[in-house]
Amino acid sequence: MKLLRHGPAGHERPGLLDAEGHIRDLSALLDDLTPRTLAPEVLQVLGALNAARLPIVEPGTRLGVPWSGIGNYVGVGLNYHDHAAEAGLPIPAEPILFAKWTSCICGPNDDTLLPEGANQLDWEVELGVVIGREARNVSERHALAHVAGYCLTNDVSERGYQIARSGGQWSKGKGFDTFGPIGPYLVTADEVGDPQQIDLWLDVNGQRMQTGNTRHMIFSCAQLVSYCSRVMTLRPGDLITTGTPAGVGMGLKPPRYLKAGDVVEPGSGMLGRQRQRVTALPHIPPAEM
């Protein structure tokens, strides 16, 4: 089952994608897709619905983040062998975690706003793991039982703030507004099956830049959920983005970064496609102290 939210930003309504590719509206049955909706028993009820009886949403309607109420938005760094190699960094012995501020989240096709003065804007297609049941100190063996589903993410990154201006941590370069496009769908775990067999790709201005598969992750989804649950309590609605394969702009020789007008299109045969246009922010004079 592919769950989604459609409509203007801040006024999204719940929906799902039917077998024919039509978006069906769920708002007569649910006010929203929330962390409570991600419970296994609720997903089972939704999966049993006859989608053909639900209203069709007008094609071209904006899609938002597929569910509301994200509490923890956890990023994982250097989790593909080829990406670690292109970055010239050693394979990590434990998962590298960083936070993405929840204010960065946006719909899968919303514009990416280029921060003023930023000149190292980069792309990272990733698999997102969506928590459906609270997880605290769970074993790797039982970790995926706490997962409601999976989604496509683009871990947009400003490398200057992430590295040269980081102050010793990455989150500053990962959390600008619009740096967290999610969706278009939350694909339930039963439909995905094995999350370590998912193709990912990303195009910039129509040119393929990234091609990867989650089987090449250093730490699997089960390992990441288990590890994260040992350093924080994961609650329904939380999101873990699991790292990116090789092909980011920083890893090219010479590096290539995004500028206003560029179009970024992450995709996955299992998870759907995104499309973001990079847009420059208008100049804002500094506030008087």
C-alpha positions as CSV (number, residue, x, y, z in Angstrom):
1,M,0.0,0.0,0.0
2,K,1.2,3.5,-0.9
3,L,0.0,6.2,1.5
4,L,0.3,9.9,0.8
5,R,-1.0,13.4,1.6
6,H,-2.2,15.8,-1.1
7,G,-3.2,19.4,-1.2
8,P,-1.7,22.9,-0.4
9,A,1.1,23.1,2.1
10,G,-0.3,23.1,5.6
11,H,-3.7,21.8,4.4
12,E,-2.8,18.4,3.1
13,R,-5.4,15.6,3.1
14,P,-4.8,11.9,3.4
15,G,-4.9,9.6,0.4
16,L,-3.5,6.5,-1.2
17,L,-2.3,5.4,-4.6
18,D,-4.4,2.7,-6.2
19,A,-3.2,-0.2,-8.5
20,E,-4.0,1.9,-11.6
21,G,-1.9,4.8,-10.4
22,H,-4.8,7.1,-9.4
23,I,-4.6,9.1,-6.1
24,R,-7.6,8.3,-4.0
25,D,-8.8,10.6,-1.2
26,L,-9.1,9.2,2.3
27,S,-10.4,12.3,4.1
28,A,-13.9,10.9,4.5
29,L,-12.4,8.2,6.7
30,L,-9.4,9.9,8.3
31,D,-8.6,13.5,9.2
32,D,-4.9,12.9,8.5
33,L,-2.2,10.3,8.3
34,T,-0.5,10.6,11.7
35,P,1.8,8.5,13.8
36,R,-1.2,6.7,15.2
37,T,-2.2,5.7,11.7
38,L,1.1,3.9,11.3
39,A,0.2,1.3,13.9
40,P,0.1,-2.2,12.4
41,E,-3.6,-2.7,13.2
42,V,-4.6,0.6,11.5
43,L,-2.5,-0.1,8.4
44,Q,-4.2,-3.5,8.2
45,V,-7.6,-1.9,8.1
46,L,-6.5,0.6,5.5
47,G,-5.0,-2.1,3.4
48,A,-8.4,-3.9,3.3
49,L,-10.2,-0.9,1.8
50,N,-11.7,-1.1,-1.6
51,A,-9.8,1.8,-3.2
52,A,-12.2,1.9,-6.2
53,R,-14.9,3.3,-3.9
54,L,-12.8,6.3,-2.8
55,P,-12.9,9.6,-4.7
56,I,-10.2,10.2,-7.3
57,V,-8.0,13.3,-6.6
58,E,-7.5,15.6,-9.6
59,P,-4.3,14.8,-11.4
60,G,-1.5,17.3,-10.8
61,T,-2.5,18.1,-7.2
62,R,0.4,18.9,-5.0
63,L,1.8,16.1,-2.8
64,G,3.0,16.8,0.7
65,V,5.0,14.7,3.2
66,P,3.2,11.4,3.2
67,W,2.5,11.5,7.0
68,S,2.5,14.2,9.6
69,G,4.0,14.3,13.1
70,I,7.7,13.5,12.5
71,G,9.4,13.8,15.8
72,N,13.0,12.5,15.3
73,Y,14.5,13.0,11.8
74,V,17.7,11.0,12.0
75,G,20.3,11.1,9.2
76,V,23.0,8.4,8.7
77,G,26.3,9.4,7.1
78,L,28.8,7.4,5.0
79,N,26.6,4.3,4.9
80,Y,27.5,3.1,1.4
81,H,30.9,1.6,0.6
82,D,31.2,3.6,-2.7
83,H,30.2,6.9,-1.1
84,A,32.8,6.5,1.6
85,A,35.3,5.8,-1.1
86,E,34.5,8.9,-3.1
87,A,34.6,11.0,0.0
88,G,38.1,9.6,0.8
89,L,37.0,8.5,4.3
90,P,37.3,5.1,6.1
91,I,34.4,2.7,6.5
92,P,32.8,3.7,9.8
93,A,32.9,1.1,12.6
94,E,29.5,2.3,13.9
95,P,26.7,4.2,12.2
96,I,27.4,8.0,12.0
97,L,24.2,9.8,13.1
98,F,23.2,13.4,12.7
99,A,19.9,15.3,13.1
100,K,17.9,17.0,10.4
101,W,15.7,19.7,11.9
102,T,12.0,18.9,11.3
103,S,11.6,22.5,10.0
104,C,13.5,21.3,6.9
105,I,10.8,18.8,5.8
106,C,8.8,19.5,2.7
107,G,6.8,17.8,-0.1
108,P,8.6,15.7,-2.7
109,N,8.2,18.2,-5.5
110,D,8.5,21.5,-3.6
111,D,11.3,23.9,-4.5
112,T,14.7,23.7,-2.8
113,L,15.5,27.1,-1.5
114,L,19.2,28.1,-1.9
115,P,20.4,29.8,1.3
116,E,21.8,33.2,0.8
117,G,25.6,33.0,0.3
118,A,25.5,29.2,-0.1
119,N,27.6,27.9,-3.0
120,Q,28.1,24.2,-2.3
121,L,24.5,22.9,-2.5
122,D,24.5,19.1,-3.0
123,W,22.1,16.2,-3.5
124,E,21.8,12.8,-1.8
125,V,19.1,10.3,-2.8
126,E,18.3,8.0,0.2
127,L,15.9,5.3,1.5
128,G,13.9,6.5,4.5
129,V,12.7,4.1,7.2
130,V,9.5,5.1,8.9
131,I,8.8,3.9,12.4
132,G,5.4,2.5,13.2
133,R,5.9,1.1,16.7
134,E,7.9,2.5,19.6
135,A,11.4,1.0,19.6
136,R,13.8,1.2,22.6
137,N,16.7,-1.2,22.9
138,V,15.4,-3.5,20.3
139,S,17.5,-6.3,18.8
140,E,18.5,-6.4,15.2
141,R,16.4,-9.5,14.8
142,H,13.2,-7.8,15.9
143,A,14.0,-4.3,14.6
144,L,12.0,-4.4,11.3
145,A,8.9,-5.3,13.2
146,H,8.9,-1.7,14.4
147,V,8.9,-0.3,10.9
148,A,5.6,0.9,9.3
149,G,7.2,1.4,5.8
150,Y,9.7,3.1,3.7
151,C,9.9,6.3,1.6
152,L,12.2,8.2,-0.8
153,T,14.2,11.1,0.6
154,N,16.7,13.6,-0.7
155,D,19.2,14.6,2.0
156,V,19.9,18.0,0.6
157,S,23.2,19.3,2.0
158,E,25.1,22.5,1.9
159,R,28.7,21.3,2.1
160,G,30.2,24.6,3.2
161,Y,28.0,24.7,6.3
162,Q,28.4,20.9,6.7
163,I,32.2,20.8,6.6
164,A,34.1,24.1,6.6
165,R,31.6,26.0,8.7
166,S,30.3,23.0,10.7
167,G,31.8,23.7,14.1
168,G,32.4,20.0,14.4
169,Q,29.0,18.7,13.5
170,W,27.1,18.1,10.2
171,S,23.5,19.2,11.2
172,K,24.1,22.8,10.4
173,G,24.5,22.0,6.7
174,K,21.7,19.5,6.6
175,G,18.8,21.4,8.2
176,F,18.0,24.5,6.1
177,D,14.4,25.0,5.2
178,T,13.4,22.7,2.3
179,F,16.4,20.4,2.7
180,G,14.2,17.5,3.6
181,P,11.9,16.5,0.7
182,I,10.1,13.3,1.6
183,G,7.8,11.1,-0.5
184,P,5.9,10.9,-2.7
185,Y,4.6,7.9,-0.8
186,L,5.0,5.9,2.4
187,V,5.2,2.4,1.0
188,T,4.1,-0.1,3.7
189,A,6.6,-2.7,4.8
190,D,4.5,-5.6,3.6
191,E,4.7,-4.2,0.0
192,V,8.4,-3.5,0.1
193,G,9.5,-6.9,1.5
194,D,13.2,-6.8,1.8
195,P,14.5,-3.2,2.2
196,Q,18.0,-4.3,1.2
197,Q,16.9,-4.8,-2.4
198,I,15.8,-1.3,-3.4
199,D,17.1,0.6,-6.5
200,L,17.8,4.3,-6.0
201,W,18.9,6.9,-8.6
202,L,19.1,10.7,-9.0
203,D,19.2,13.0,-12.1
204,V,20.4,16.6,-12.2
205,N,19.0,18.5,-15.2
206,G,18.2,15.2,-16.9
207,Q,21.7,13.7,-16.4
208,R,22.0,10.6,-14.3
209,M,24.3,11.3,-11.3
210,Q,23.6,8.5,-8.8
211,T,22.7,4.9,-9.3
212,G,22.7,2.5,-6.3
213,N,21.0,-0.3,-4.5
214,T,20.4,-0.6,-0.8
215,R,22.1,-4.0,-0.8
216,H,25.4,-2.0,-0.8
217,M,24.6,-0.3,2.5
218,I,27.3,-0.8,5.2
219,F,24.7,-1.0,8.0
220,S,21.4,-2.5,7.0
221,C,18.0,-1.1,7.9
222,A,17.6,-3.6,10.7
223,Q,21.0,-2.7,12.1
224,L,20.2,1.0,11.9
225,V,16.8,0.8,13.7
226,S,18.4,-1.4,16.4
227,Y,21.4,1.0,16.8
228,C,19.2,4.1,16.9
229,S,16.9,2.5,19.4
230,R,19.8,2.1,21.8
231,V,20.8,5.8,21.8
232,M,17.2,7.2,21.6
233,T,13.6,6.1,21.9
234,L,12.2,5.8,18.4
235,R,8.5,6.7,18.3
236,P,5.8,6.2,15.6
237,G,6.3,8.7,12.8
238,D,10.0,9.0,13.3
239,L,12.2,8.9,10.2
240,I,15.7,7.4,9.7
241,T,17.3,8.3,6.4
242,T,19.9,5.6,5.6
243,G,22.7,7.2,3.7
244,T,23.4,7.8,0.0
245,P,25.3,5.9,-2.7
246,A,28.2,7.4,-4.7
247,G,27.6,10.2,-7.2
248,V,27.1,13.3,-5.1
249,G,28.4,16.6,-6.3
250,M,31.1,16.8,-3.7
251,G,32.6,13.6,-4.9
252,L,33.0,14.6,-8.5
253,K,36.4,15.9,-9.9
254,P,36.1,18.8,-10.0
255,P,33.1,19.0,-7.5
256,R,29.8,20.1,-9.0
257,Y,27.2,22.0,-7.0
258,L,23.7,23.1,-7.6
259,K,22.7,26.6,-8.6
260,A,19.4,28.4,-9.0
261,G,17.3,26.9,-11.8
262,D,18.8,23.4,-11.6
263,V,16.3,20.5,-11.4
264,V,17.0,17.5,-9.2
265,E,15.0,14.3,-9.7
266,P,15.5,11.4,-7.2
267,G,13.7,8.2,-7.9
268,S,13.2,4.5,-7.1
269,G,11.1,1.9,-8.9
270,M,9.7,0.8,-5.5
271,L,9.3,4.2,-3.8
272,G,8.3,6.7,-6.6
273,R,9.9,9.8,-7.9
274,Q,10.6,13.4,-6.7
275,R,11.3,16.6,-8.5
276,Q,12.8,19.8,-7.0
277,R,13.8,23.0,-8.7
278,V,16.5,25.0,-6.9
279,T,15.3,28.5,-6.2
280,A,17.3,31.4,-4.8
281,L,16.1,33.1,-1.7
282,P,15.4,36.8,-2.0
283,H,18.0,39.0,-0.3
284,I,17.1,39.7,3.4
285,P,19.1,42.6,5.0
286,P,20.7,41.7,8.3
287,A,18.7,42.5,11.4
288,E,19.8,45.4,13.5
289,M,21.2,44.5,16.9
